[in-house]
Amino acid sequence: MSLLLDAQEKWDDFLENKITNYEKLRSFDYGPTNKSSVSKLSPYISHRVLLEYELLEEVKKKYRSQKINKFVEEIYWRIYWQGWMENRPKVWCNFISENNYEYDIETYEKAINGNSELGFFNSWVNELKTYNYLHNHTRMWFASTWIFNLGLPWQLGASFFFKHLYDGDAASNLLSWRWVAGLQTKGKQYRFSSANLRKFSNNRFNVEKISNRQIFLEEKNQIPLDDEIYKSNMEQKSETLILFENDLHVSTLENTLRNYKSVFIILLSNDQRKIKLSEAVLSFKQQIVLEFIKQFDNVTQIDPLKLKETLVNIDHLDMIYPGVGENNDFMNSFKKLNNKVIFNLVRDQDLFAWKFAKKGFFKFKENIPKINQYVFQNY
């Protein structure tokens, strides 16, 4: 089935039939084959096959009920995470460069293979590997168990999620793990009780007690604010454009892409990645890329290894900014090694929203009316 079509059908169904019950049901995980409580949109939103701002606009047009506010807030949480990371790209740099962890290797191997002594955790590992998805509440349980029960480094858990999740983007995944670990909101760790697990798993997991270790993590490195991204815009500056698989919203990119002589889309293989992805995740990304390319006459996929020879006579090029993460790291390295000038093209809505994400979410939330006004006047 077409993934672009599946994305639209899932969104249409959620908007029409599920969104008004989202707040009531969203914390319940009924199991991998019953997703009536959630939207299952995150794999498509993380690749911007579905664009956050367009979803918000469609909700606004269809509903005025307070019942949809929680879904709107969750979309804004995602925008907030992206903005927070863009304001502090050092968080990603620290994460990707750290590799000196102390942990029990046997515990780690049993954990990632679903062979731990915790049946509920093993179930989540197998579900993650099978479906490349976990319910958001279950992700919190998983991360808490990984850190405070199994005593494993949160960075390895975040990398495990990156490997297997279809929606494992740098901001939402990494910062959620930091939040559970007590690093994102200082001193506030996420731990759960057996009663919480029993209730919100719909009695699928019934354990007498959740055992946690007393683990308190601290930030090892300074995380300064960075405003470099705000020097960008969406103005065309060359005849060549680069983009990646994590921003492929056809309708809002269509006019931009058609103005370029050449457009190249890059999908990094594991050879170019510091965090290796599963074959299933790479295949998912590849299918989205191929379906996107079919929408345009001037877009071609290019092997990352052939980028240098392809651009040998091109010194200046534009790039749909892929956000902090592996794709941006790859292009920064390419730029330095090959003496290229690359202009980041960043959506106006992103730049406007991100500037409010320099502190906590509740400070960001105060400015959502301003963001709404800006976003909706541009549709």
Buried (B, 14 or more C-beta within 10 A) or exposed (E): EEBBEBBBEBBEEBBEEBBBEBBEEBBBBBEBEEBEBBBBBBBBBBBBBBBBBBBBBBBBEEBEEEBBEBBBBBBBBBBBBBBBBBBBBBBBBBBBEEEEEEEEEEBBEBBBEBEBEBEBBBBBBEBBBEBBBBBBBBBBBBBBBBBBBBBBBBBBBBBBBBBBBBBBBBBBBBBBBBBBBBBBEEEEBBBBEBEBBBEBBEEEBEEEEBEBEEEEEEEEEEBEEEEEBEEBBBEEEBBBBBBBBBBBBBEBBEEBBEEBEBBBBBBBEEEBBBBEBBEBBBEBBBBBBEBBBEBBEBBEBBEBEEBEEBBEEEEEBBBBBBBBBBBBBBBEEBBEEEEBEBBBBBBEBBBBBBBBBBEEBEEBBEBBEEBBEBBBEEE
